[in-house]
Amino acid sequence: MTLNKDQIEQIKNFIHSRGFTHIEVEMEILDHVATAVKDFEASYARLRHALLTNGTSPQ
């Protein structure tokens, strides 16, 4: 999944609200948070699929 502009902006606003204002630090944190969000969404999708299909593989 790719994050859209609004989602990225929300993450940036959160980073700024925590007092991080240097662009290099912001970009590094943004990268880590965006990666974590994407990983979480992928894991959630796999879990949801497993629960809805009783663990069977898609045909």
C-alpha positions in Angstrom: 0.0 0.0 0.0 1.1 3.5 -0.7 0.3 6.3 1.7 -1.6 9.3 0.1 -0.7 13.0 0.6 -3.2 13.5 3.4 -1.8 10.5 5.4 1.8 11.8 4.9 0.7 15.2 6.0 -0.9 13.8 9.2 2.3 12.0 10.0 4.3 15.2 9.5 1.9 17.1 11.7 2.3 14.5 14.4 6.1 14.7 14.1 6.0 18.5 14.4 3.7 18.2 17.4 6.4 16.2 19.2 8.9 19.0 18.7 10.9 17.7 15.8 11.5 20.6 13.4 14.8 19.9 11.6 14.0 18.6 8.1 16.6 15.8 8.2 15.2 14.5 11.4 11.6 14.9 10.1 12.3 13.0 6.9 14.0 10.1 8.8 11.1 9.8 11.3 8.6 10.1 8.5 10.3 7.2 6.6 10.3 5.0 9.7 6.7 5.8 10.6 5.4 5.4 7.1 7.2 2.0 6.8 5.7 0.9 10.1 2.2 1.9 9.0 2.5 0.1 5.7 3.9 -3.0 7.4 1.0 -2.9 9.9 -1.6 -2.6 7.2 0.0 -5.6 5.3 -0.1 -7.7 8.5 -3.6 -6.7 9.2 -4.7 -7.6 5.7 -3.1 -11.1 6.0 -4.7 -11.6 9.4 -8.1 -10.5 8.2 -7.9 -12.8 5.2 -6.9 -15.7 7.4 -9.8 -15.1 9.8 -12.4 -14.7 7.1 -11.3 -17.7 5.2 -10.5 -20.0 8.2 -6.8 -19.9 7.1 -7.3 -21.3 3.6 -5.3 -20.0 0.7 -7.0 -18.1 -2.0 -7.7 -20.2 -5.1 
